[in-house]
Amino acid sequence: MGDEPVMQIGEVATRTELSLRSLRHWEEVGLLTPSGRTDGGFRLYTESDVDKILVIRRMKPLGFTLDEMKAVMGDLEVLDDAAADESARRAARERLGAVSGEATERRQRLVRQLDMADEFIGLLAARRDG
């Protein structure tokens, strides 16, 4: 952490629009690790931690599993690690490319579902007003 400013879990929850329970659960399952703890045991998070949390939060509506999220976070860490060898970086980029394709497909499914919801709302409005 060094001199980087830190926040406690409540501030992180507010900034990320997540519940304390979600953040604690993600830590319990190994998806997220706070950068530190106070002497009293309170979790401490950095801006880098918040960035990671926001990546996870963006994956959630697309239906990625915890294991899939862990894999993505691991690959992102490899790419951020200047000491990672080129073969590991290449493999991480390939896996992230596949995840990007899957995310695009899942997003398209969500758009289709929203279109159907809009049609249904329109149908109800027409019946109500007609």
Secondary structure, DSSP 8 states (H G I E B T S, - for coil): -TTS--EEHHHHHHHHT--HHHHHHHHHTTS---SEE-TT--EEE-HHHHHHHHHHHHHGGGT--HHHHHHHHHHHHHHH-TTS-HHHHHHHHHHHHHHHHHHHHHHHHHHHHHHHHHHHHHHHHHHHH-
